[in-house]
């Protein structure tokens, strides 16, 4: 069959795939300067989801589609925000259907490329023993991922890309300039504030949003903006600020605070050995003061500080010592433990970034310009979220109907994949969990009683095999051709 290419200029050969409902749903609400660009993105997502982790030529299969993909990523009229606009809208719709608190996980990720091509922006500059400096090429991405309190990823709410254009001895500069006196707009950390505003506006439920970040997000301006917007935050702190009357710091006040209780958790050392350890829990509500250089610009805030410290000192790993600060109410030990559990979900965004790099292989792309690479990563963000969602939904909400994520033909193919001796997988898959179990089997999951739930790489391999099976079915029917 002949279809219109997504370069919008001429017809090209197509693989004849069945319409992918999830792409249509995910791009609903997307906006572009030219309507044809939305059609191009939809076709590109279909091709790249069929060849997840492959190079652009291998995913596109022919020169016409490959050339159209290169032209799409080179188009100056397209921005990363536009590519993700439909996904942002879908994230908002999924979040609106829930009444529980929404956790917005923020983090910054580096994409590094081993090249001297100056078309790719600077990432960092490190000295070598020869007193020469080696410049690493790449860019940074600050993303905000919305998850439920059970860890189910609902999608991205905001994203920012940037490069570092020059290095001027920042460490030496700190000896002469107090970093707290530099306006926040002149710092990279300004991206945290931008994403907090945009994600809060997208979700449109500021009181139900909890913005979670690591020590990089310990920024007083972020606390002040959250207070202004009426939203919540939960941050791992690294700055020892003045508190109460200004005569003592937060650390000094927490040192003398009373231990509120103890909690046991299971941890794993460097050798994979698991053990249960006890944590000492402290929490106090304190009036925290802004930096001295900014006390006229930002108000004092009443915040709660939570400390969770491991009682014994381990030998094979670092001692657990979490110091959290939040504007959420903490009135009991259970409240404090809930906030600690919420902060532990921050690792979900690390997993999302791992899928981007290991599953989609974003750092192995041969594109040679920052503008092209960031647009490619924006497309990968949608595909990575889908793999992550399909991994987690099986654990969190397995009773959803199968057509939530699969087309009727895919469900039919999965039904036929179970052998006659496999009673667990025989019969038509009615729920999403049954479909995902079969996909996991395709990815090498053995489903033994002692096996943990399948991970992202297993699901990715299973989806790739299902794509190949889908193509083979269409070839056998004669539905693929020019």
C-alpha positions in Angstrom: 0.0 0.0 0.0 1.0 3.6 -0.4 0.8 6.2 2.4 1.7 9.8 2.6 5.2 10.3 4.1 5.4 12.4 7.2 7.8 14.8 5.4 4.5 16.2 3.9 6.0 16.5 0.4 5.7 13.2 -1.4 4.6 9.6 -1.0 6.9 7.0 0.4 6.7 3.3 1.0 5.1 2.3 4.3 5.2 -0.9 6.3 1.4 -0.9 6.5 1.1 -1.1 10.2 -2.3 -1.0 11.9 -3.1 2.3 13.5 -1.5 2.6 17.0 -4.3 3.9 19.3 -1.9 4.8 22.0 0.0 7.3 19.8 -3.3 9.0 18.8 -4.3 9.3 22.4 -0.9 10.5 23.5 -0.7 13.2 20.8 -4.2 14.5 21.4 -3.9 18.1 22.3 -0.6 18.6 20.5 0.0 22.0 18.9 2.3 22.9 16.0 2.7 26.0 13.8 1.8 23.7 10.9 -0.8 21.0 11.2 1.3 18.8 8.9 4.1 18.7 11.5 1.7 16.9 13.9 1.2 14.2 11.3 4.9 13.9 10.8 5.4 13.4 14.5 2.7 10.7 14.7 4.3 8.7 11.9 7.8 9.2 13.4 6.6 7.9 16.8 5.1 4.8 15.1 8.3 4.0 13.3 10.5 4.6 16.3 8.3 2.6 18.7 8.5 -0.3 16.3 12.3 0.0 16.4 12.9 1.1 20.0 16.6 1.5 20.7 17.6 1.2 17.0 19.3 3.8 14.8 17.1 6.2 12.8 17.8 4.4 9.5 17.0 1.0 11.0 13.8 2.2 12.6 12.6 4.0 9.5 13.6 1.1 7.2 14.0 3.1 3.9 15.7 6.2 2.7 12.4 8.2 2.2 11.3 7.8 5.8 14.9 8.3 7.1 15.3 11.5 5.1 11.9 12.7 6.4 13.0 12.0 10.0 16.3 14.0 9.5 14.4 16.9 8.1 11.9 16.8 11.0 14.7 17.0 13.6 16.4 19.8 11.5 13.3 21.9 11.2 13.8 25.3 12.9 10.0 25.7 13.3 9.8 22.7 15.7 10.6 23.0 19.3 10.9 20.3 22.1 8.0 21.9 23.8 5.8 21.4 20.7 6.9 17.7 20.3 5.9 17.1 23.9 2.8 19.3 24.0 0.4 16.4 23.3 2.1 14.2 25.9 1.9 17.0 28.5 -1.9 17.3 27.8 -2.3 13.6 28.2 -0.4 13.7 31.5 -2.8 16.4 32.7 -5.8 14.3 31.7 -4.5 11.2 33.5 -3.7 13.2 36.6 -7.2 14.9 36.5 -8.9 11.4 36.8 -7.2 10.8 40.2 -8.2 12.3 43.5 -5.0 11.2 45.4 -1.9 13.4 45.9 0.3 13.8 42.8 4.0 13.5 43.3 6.1 15.6 40.8 9.6 14.2 40.6 12.3 16.7 39.4 15.8 15.9 38.3 18.6 16.9 35.9 20.2 14.4 33.5 23.3 14.8 31.4 23.6 13.5 27.8 27.2 13.1 26.8 28.6 12.5 23.3 32.2 11.5 22.5 32.9 14.0 19.8 34.8 17.2 19.1 32.1 18.5 16.9 31.4 22.1 18.0 27.8 21.9 16.8 27.1 20.0 19.9 27.1 22.2 23.0 29.6 22.0 25.9 28.7 19.9 28.9 31.8 20.0 31.1 35.5 20.7 31.0 38.0 18.5 33.0 41.7 19.0 33.4 44.1 16.2 32.3 47.5 15.5 33.8 49.1 17.2 30.8 47.6 20.5 32.1 45.3 20.4 29.1 41.5 20.6 29.4 39.2 18.1 27.7 35.8 19.4 26.7 32.9 17.0 26.9 30.2 17.7 24.4 26.5 17.2 25.2 23.6 18.9 26.9 21.5 18.8 30.0 17.8 18.0 30.5 15.7 18.9 33.5 12.5 16.9 33.6 9.5 16.7 35.9 7.8 13.3 36.0 4.3 13.0 37.6 3.7 9.7 39.5 1.1 8.4 41.9 1.8 7.6 45.5 2.0 4.0 44.4 4.8 4.9 41.9 2.7 4.7 38.7 4.2 7.2 36.2 1.5 9.4 34.7 3.8 11.2 32.3 6.0 14.3 32.0 4.7 17.7 33.1 7.6 19.9 32.0 11.1 19.7 30.5 14.0 22.0 29.8 17.1 21.5 27.6 20.3 23.6 27.7 24.1 23.6 27.2 27.0 25.2 29.0 28.6 27.7 26.6 31.8 28.5 28.6 33.7 27.6 31.7 35.2 30.5 33.7 36.6 28.8 36.8 33.4 28.6 38.8 35.2 27.1 41.8 37.7 30.0 41.9 34.9 32.5 41.4 33.1 31.2 44.6 36.1 32.5 46.6 35.3 36.0 45.6 31.5 36.0 45.1 28.9 34.7 47.5 26.7 32.4 45.3 23.6 33.3 47.3 23.9 36.9 46.2 23.8 36.0 42.5 20.2 36.4 41.0 18.5 33.1 40.5 17.8 33.9 36.9 21.5 33.8 36.2 21.9 30.2 37.5 21.2 26.8 36.1 19.0 26.2 39.1 16.5 28.6 37.6 15.2 25.6 35.6 13.9 24.1 38.9 11.7 27.2 39.4 10.5 27.2 35.8 9.5 23.5 35.9 7.8 23.9 39.2 5.6 26.7 37.8 4.8 24.9 34.6 4.0 21.5 36.1 1.8 23.2 38.8 -0.1 25.1 36.1 -0.5 22.0 34.0 -1.9 19.8 36.8 -4.1 22.7 38.0 -4.3 21.3 41.5 -1.5 23.1 43.4 -2.7 21.9 46.9 -2.5 18.3 45.8 0.9 18.5 44.1 4.1 17.5 46.0 7.2 18.5 44.2 10.1 16.2 45.2 13.8 16.8 44.5 17.3 15.8 45.7 19.9 18.1 47.2 20.2 20.1 44.0 16.7 21.4 44.6 17.5 22.8 48.0 16.9 26.4 46.8 15.2 29.0 49.0 13.6 30.6 46.0 11.9 27.3 45.2 10.4 27.2 48.7 9.2 30.8 48.3 7.6 30.1 44.9 5.8 27.0 46.2 4.5 29.1 49.0 3.3 31.7 46.5 1.6 29.2 44.3 0.0 27.3 47.2 1.7 24.0 46.3 3.8 21.6 48.3 7.4 20.5 48.2 9.6 17.8 49.7 13.3 18.3 49.3 16.5 16.6 50.5 18.3 19.5 52.1 22.1 20.2 52.1 22.1 23.9 53.2 22.3 24.6 56.9 20.1 27.7 57.1 19.5 30.1 60.0 16.2 29.3 61.8 13.9 30.7 64.5 15.5 33.8 66.1 18.5 33.6 63.8 20.9 32.7 66.6 20.9 29.0 65.6 21.0 26.9 62.5 18.6 24.2 61.4 21.3 21.5 62.1 21.9 22.8 65.6 18.2 22.8 66.4 17.7 19.3 65.0 20.7 18.0 67.0 18.9 18.8 70.2 15.5 17.7 69.0 13.8 14.8 70.6 13.7 11.4 68.8 10.1 10.8 67.8 10.4 7.1 67.0 12.1 4.3 65.1 11.5 2.6 61.8 12.9 -0.6 60.2 13.6 -0.8 56.5 15.3 -3.4 54.2 18.5 -2.3 52.4 21.0 -3.9 50.1 24.8 -3.6 50.3 27.4 -3.6 47.5 27.3 -7.4 47.2 23.5 -7.6 46.9 23.1 -8.9 50.5 19.9 -7.7 52.1 19.4 -6.7 55.7 17.0 -4.9 57.9 18.2 -1.8 59.6 16.7 0.6 62.2 16.3 4.3 61.5 16.0 7.0 64.2 13.3 9.5 63.2 13.2 13.2 64.2 11.0 16.0 63.0 10.5 19.6 64.0 8.5 22.5 62.7 10.8 25.5 62.4 10.7 29.1 61.2 13.4 29.1 58.4 15.1 32.3 57.4 16.1 33.2 53.8 19.8 33.9 52.9 21.1 37.1 54.3 21.6 38.6 50.9 18.0 37.9 49.9 16.1 38.6 53.2 14.4 41.7 51.7 13.2 39.7 48.7 11.8 36.5 50.3 9.8 35.9 53.5 10.6 33.7 56.4 8.7 30.3 56.1 7.5 27.9 58.7 8.7 24.5 57.4 9.1 21.0 58.8 12.5 19.3 58.9 12.6 15.5 59.0 15.8 13.6 59.8 16.0 9.8 59.3 19.4 8.4 60.5 20.6 4.8 60.6 21.4 3.8 64.2 24.5 1.6 63.4 27.4 2.3 61.0 27.4 -0.2 58.1 30.7 -1.6 56.6 29.8 -2.3 53.0 27.7 0.8 52.2 27.1 4.4 53.1 25.2 5.1 56.2 21.6 6.2 55.6 21.1 9.8 56.6 18.2 11.6 55.0 17.6 15.2 55.9 14.3 16.4 54.4 12.5 19.7 54.4 8.9 20.3 53.5 5.9 22.6 53.8 3.6 19.5 54.2 2.0 19.0 57.6 3.8 16.5 59.8 1.9 15.9 63.1 2.9 12.3 63.9 5.5 9.7 63.3 3.2 8.1 60.7 3.1 11.4 58.8 6.9 11.6 58.9 7.2 8.0 57.6 4.8 8.8 54.8 6.9 11.7 53.6 10.0 9.5 53.8 8.2 6.9 51.6 7.2 9.6 49.2 10.8 10.8 48.9 12.0 7.3 48.3 9.8 7.3 45.1 12.2 10.0 43.7 14.3 7.1 42.3 11.5 6.6 39.7 12.8 9.5 37.7 16.3 8.0 37.8 14.7 4.8 36.3 13.0 7.0 33.6 16.4 8.5 32.7 18.0 5.0 32.6 15.3 3.9 30.1 16.2 6.9 27.9 19.9 6.0 27.9 19.9 2.2 28.0 16.6 1.4 26.3 16.4 4.2 23.7 20.2 4.5 23.6 19.9 8.3 23.4 23.6 8.8 23.8 24.5 6.6 20.9 22.8 8.8 18.3 24.9 9.9 15.3 23.1 13.3 14.9 25.7 16.1 15.1 23.9 19.2 16.3 22.4 20.0 19.7 19.1 21.2 18.2 18.6 17.9 16.4 19.6 15.8 19.4 17.3 17.5 21.9 14.3 17.0 19.5 15.2 13.3 19.2 15.4 13.0 23.0 12.0 14.7 23.3 10.6 11.9 21.0 12.4 9.3 23.1 10.8 10.8 26.3 7.4 9.7 25.1 8.5 6.2 24.2 10.5 5.8 27.5 7.4 6.9 29.5 5.3 4.2 27.7 7.8 1.4 28.5 8.0 2.6 32.1 4.2 2.9 32.4 3.7 -0.6 31.0 6.2 -2.0 33.5 4.6 -0.3 36.5 0.9 -0.5 35.7 1.2 -4.3 35.9 2.2 -3.9 39.5 -0.1 -1.1 40.5 -3.3 -1.5 38.6 -3.3 -4.8 36.8 -7.1 -5.1 36.5 -7.4 -2.5 33.7 -8.9 -3.8 30.4 -6.4 -5.1 27.8 -7.3 -2.5 25.2 -6.0 0.3 27.5 -2.5 -0.4 26.0 -2.9 -2.9 23.2 -4.8 -2.9 19.8 -7.3 -5.7 19.1 -4.8 -7.3 16.7 -2.0 -7.3 19.4 -4.4 -8.9 21.9 -5.3 -11.6 19.3 -1.6 -12.3 18.7 -0.8 -12.5 22.4 -3.7 -15.0 22.8 -2.1 -17.3 20.3 1.4 -17.1 21.8 0.6 -19.3 24.9 1.4 -23.0 24.4 -1.1 -25.7 25.1 0.6 -26.7 28.3 0.7 -23.2 29.7 -2.6 -23.0 31.7 -1.7 -19.6 33.2 -1.4 -17.9 29.8 -4.0 -19.8 27.8 -7.2 -18.2 26.6 -8.0 -14.7 25.5 -6.3 -12.0 27.6 -9.0 -9.9 29.1 -7.0 -7.7 31.5 -3.9 -5.6 31.0 -2.1 -7.8 33.5 -2.7 -10.9 31.3 -1.4 -9.1 28.2 1.7 -7.7 30.0 2.5 -11.2 31.5 2.6 -12.6 27.9 4.8 -9.6 26.8 7.1 -10.3 29.7 7.4 -13.9 28.6 8.5 -12.7 25.2 11.2 -10.7 26.8 12.6 -13.7 28.7 10.7 -13.5 31.9 10.3 -17.0 33.4 7.5 -16.2 35.8 8.6 -18.5 38.5 7.1 -18.2 42.0 10.2 -16.7 43.4 10.9 -14.3 40.6 10.4 -10.6 41.2 8.1 -8.6 38.8 9.6 -8.1 35.3 11.6 -4.9 34.9 11.8 -2.3 32.2 14.4 -4.0 30.0 12.4 -7.3 30.0 9.2 -5.3 29.0 11.2 -3.5 26.3 12.5 -6.7 24.8 9.0 -8.2 25.0 7.5 -5.3 23.2 10.2 -5.4 20.5 9.5 -9.1 19.9 5.8 -8.4 19.8 6.5 -5.8 17.1 8.4 -8.4 15.0 5.6 -10.9 15.5 3.1 -8.3 14.4 5.1 -7.6 11.2 5.4 -11.4 10.5 1.6 -11.7 10.8 1.1 -8.9 8.3 3.6 -10.3 5.9 1.8 -13.7 6.0 -1.5 -12.1 5.3 0.0 -10.1 2.4 -1.0 -6.7 4.1 2.6 -5.3 3.8 3.9 -3.9 0.5 4.4 -0.9 -1.6 
